[in-house]
Structure formats: C-alpha cells, structure tokens
Amino acid sequence: MKSNSLAVLLVGVLALSTLATAALSFTYVQSMRRLQKLQAHASVINQSRAVMHRLVAETIDYSKRNPAMEPILDSVGIKLQADAVKAAP
C-alpha cells in the first residue's frame, strides 16, 4: 500500500483543530460560569449599597427632628448638608 502523506497530515491537522476547539470551548464555559457568579455577587453588593444609602438618608432625616443624633453622625463621618448650607456666606 502506498502511504499518502497529505491525508495523514490533514488528519493530524483535523485532530489538533478538534483538540484546540475543545480546549477553547471548555475555557469559555468556565469563564461564563465565573462571570455569572461575579454578576450575582455584584448584584448583592449593589442591593446592600442601596439599603445603606436609604438607611443613611433616613438617619439624616431623623437627626433633623432629633438633634442628639448629630454627634453620632459626626462620629461616623456623615455630615449634614443643611449645616453646610447654613455655614456658607
């Protein structure tokens, strides 16, 4: 039998191409899974941030009715915007 080197070469290229496609597909699937986990984590962080903003806004609103809250707000670094407006000339 004659050995057809072109056919052997093409089969080898096909096998390498198949292996490369499988490896890239696996990498893509793993990346997409990681992306979905990160997006879920980012969503949780954004929801927590929104809750904290609402809590700070409610606390500032409450401190307008109860001035005893102002030292507590100052101790955590929250400044009242009304004070800044009054202090401005």
Secondary structure, 3 states (H helix, E strand, C coil): CCCCHHHHHHHHHHHHHHHHHHHHHHHHHHHHHHHHHHHHHHHHHHHHHHHHHHHHHHHHHHHHHCHHHHHHHHHCCCCCHHHHHHHCC
